[in-house]
Amino acid sequence: MYIPTWVIIACLIVAIIYFIIKKNNDGTRVHFRPFSVHIGPEWYPLLKEYEAIDETGWKTFQEKIDKYEEEGNRERNVISHGIRFDVLKADEDYDLIFNKNNKYFRSVVDFEEEVEGAPGVRFRVKEGIEGYELCITTLESFKKRIMVGDDSELIKVTTIPYSVFNMPNKRFGVTEPKFLAERLAHYGWTVKKLHGEQRFMGWPEGLNHKFFHVTYKYI
């Protein structure tokens, strides 16, 4: 059977292009790495911004913070230590998350804690479309609830983009540095810069926000 020369050449070109693309994709594919996250609210500006506490209430709240710190109770309490969790597995099959505050595993990031000392206030971290959403509920916002479970009472304060942690199983989990910088700025984050020695010693990366401070590291 006669095969025209141009057909053979075209097939060779297609094959070469295919292997070049495959090689480049294999070299740049982002693989998931387990990581640990600590999200600490800046309570005073956060509670004041959303009118969840007055000056008298803040003094009582501050006393609770001081008490927990004096007692060394920094492991579990959301007031003194925020919310902490490890993402141990994240792929197309399922995620494996460990809540370090209350010591349990689950398959999705959705943690909510009552903020003791601030009546009606709850702090919640949950998965959203673009990243981990940091939310609070106040006595006033709770009045806007339409039905149980619809999250209508939540105040979404900000979002930590998934791409901060390089999560290829998420829709926006991997992106170019320029786009990530734009998204961080959009959500009000600045990046905590590490010096060479700090990075070498394994210090955690960090993000700062008007209402939160976040540290994270690969584990």
Number of C-alpha atoms within 10 A of each C-alpha: 3 4 7 8 8 9 10 10 11 11 11 12 11 11 11 12 12 11 11 11 11 11 11 10 11 9 9 8 10 13 11 17 15 18 17 19 20 19 20 19 23 15 19 16 13 17 19 13 11 15 12 21 20 12 10 8 13 18 13 12 20 16 12 16 20 12 13 16 15 10 8 10 13 16 14 16 19 22 25 21 19 23 26 23 22 21 24 18 17 19 13 8 7 11 15 16 22 20 18 17 18 14 9 10 16 12 14 15 22 15 17 16 17 17 19 15 18 20 13 16 21 18 21 21 21 15 16 15 13 16 20 18 21 23 18 25 24 21 15 14 17 16 11 12 14 11 9 8 8 9 13 15 21 19 18 13 15 19 23 22 22 23 22 18 21 19 22 19 17 16 13 16 20 20 16 8 11 8 12 18 15 12 18 20 13 11 14 17 23 15 14 14 11 14 9 8 9 12 12 9 8 11 14 17 17 19 19 15 17 12 19 19 18 22 17 20 17 15 10
